[in-house]
């Protein structure tokens, strides 16, 4: 059963590739698009109302701690290997 399934998938890929090859041949024809001139007008949009000011949060201590003895501890762990 699995051989038939693999054969069907392979056949589908080959046939899909063939259809892509034929569609690229027709895509090589030159296509020209002609757009008419359109005038685009617009205004600068700004928010109405007053500026809001947000109170800043307080400064907090960092939760990241620097391990001062990290390198010596790493060297001790590999000495026994």
N, C-alpha and C positions, 0 to 999 in steps of 0.2 A: 504494500500500500504506500509506503514512504517513497519507494522508487518512482511510482506514478506521480506522486505529489511533487517531487523534485523535478521530474521531467516536465510537468505542467508549468511549474514556476520558471524553469529555464526557457521553455517555449514562449511564455508570456514576455519575458525580458527581451528575447531576440526579436519578437514581433513588435514590441514597444520601441525598441531601438530603430527598427526599420521605418516605423511611422515618423519618428523624430527626424530621421535623415531625409525623408521626402518633404517634411514640412520646412526644413531649413533651406531646401533648394528653392521653394517658392517664395521664401522670405527675402531672398537676395534681390528681388525686383525692387526698383526704386519707387518710393512712395513720397508724394509731396503733399504737405498740408498748407493751406492758405488761410490765414486768419485775417479778418477785417480789423481795421483800426478802431479801438474802443478807448474812450476817454474815461479814466478812473479818477474820481475825486474823493477826497476824504478830509476829515478834520482830526486834529490832535485830541485824543480823548484822555481826560484827566478825571480822577475821582472828585466828587463834590463832598464838601464837609471839611471837618478839621482833621488835623494830623493827630493820630493816637500815639501816646507815649506809654511804653510798657516798662514796668519796674523790673530791674535786673534781679536775678536770683543771687543769694548770698554765696560767697566763696566757701567752698568746702575743701577739706583735706583730701588728698588723693588716696584711693584705696590700694594703689599699686605700691608695694614695698620692694625696695632694692635689696637683693640678697648679697650681702657683702662677702660672704664666705662661699659663694657658689663654685668658683673655679677650684679652690682647694678641696672642696667636698667631691667634685667630679674627679679630680686626680686621685683621691683616696679610693673611690669606687672602682677605678680601673687598675689599681695596683695589684689586686688579688687575681686578676685574670690570667 
